Amino acid sequence: MPPEGPQRPMRPRRLQGPLGQAGMAFLIPGLLLAGPVSGYLLGLLIQRWTGWGQWVLLLMVALGLITGIRESIRIIRNLQRQSDS
């Protein structure tokens, strides 16, 4: 029977060391590829569902690319903070 007291929320572990940092760095190309691809697929779905023009597709690809770049910058900043400390 599990204890009935308040439980602490799980905190994500920080990846430390060279292997953890390399793993985080290898995420960047995947993010830069997955953002526009998922934007394209979502834009294609919206375009077919609503019948709107090609601009929806282009807008969704642009948003996906912006999101991928933003997340890549966030990862790079975290890696720099970890290497400085």
SULCORMO-V206917 format. One record per backbone hydrogen bond with DSSP energy under -0.5 kcal/mol. NH is the residue of the N-H (numbers start at 1). CO is the residue of the C=O. Records with the same first field share a line. If there is no record, write none. Layout:
BEGIN
NH = CO / CO
END
This chain:
BEGIN
16 = 14
20 = 16
21 = 17
22 = 18
23 = 19
24 = 20
25 = 21
26 = 22
27 = 24
28 = 24 / 25
30 = 26
31 = 27
32 = 28
33 = 29
34 = 30
35 = 31
36 = 32
37 = 33
38 = 34
39 = 35
40 = 36
41 = 37
42 = 38
43 = 39
44 = 40
45 = 41
46 = 42
47 = 43
48 = 44
49 = 45
50 = 46
51 = 47
56 = 53
57 = 53
58 = 54
59 = 55
60 = 56
61 = 57
62 = 58
63 = 59
64 = 60
65 = 61
66 = 62
67 = 63
68 = 64
69 = 65
70 = 66
71 = 67
72 = 68
73 = 69
74 = 70
75 = 71
76 = 72
77 = 73
78 = 74
79 = 75
80 = 76
81 = 77
82 = 78
83 = 79
84 = 80
85 = 81
END
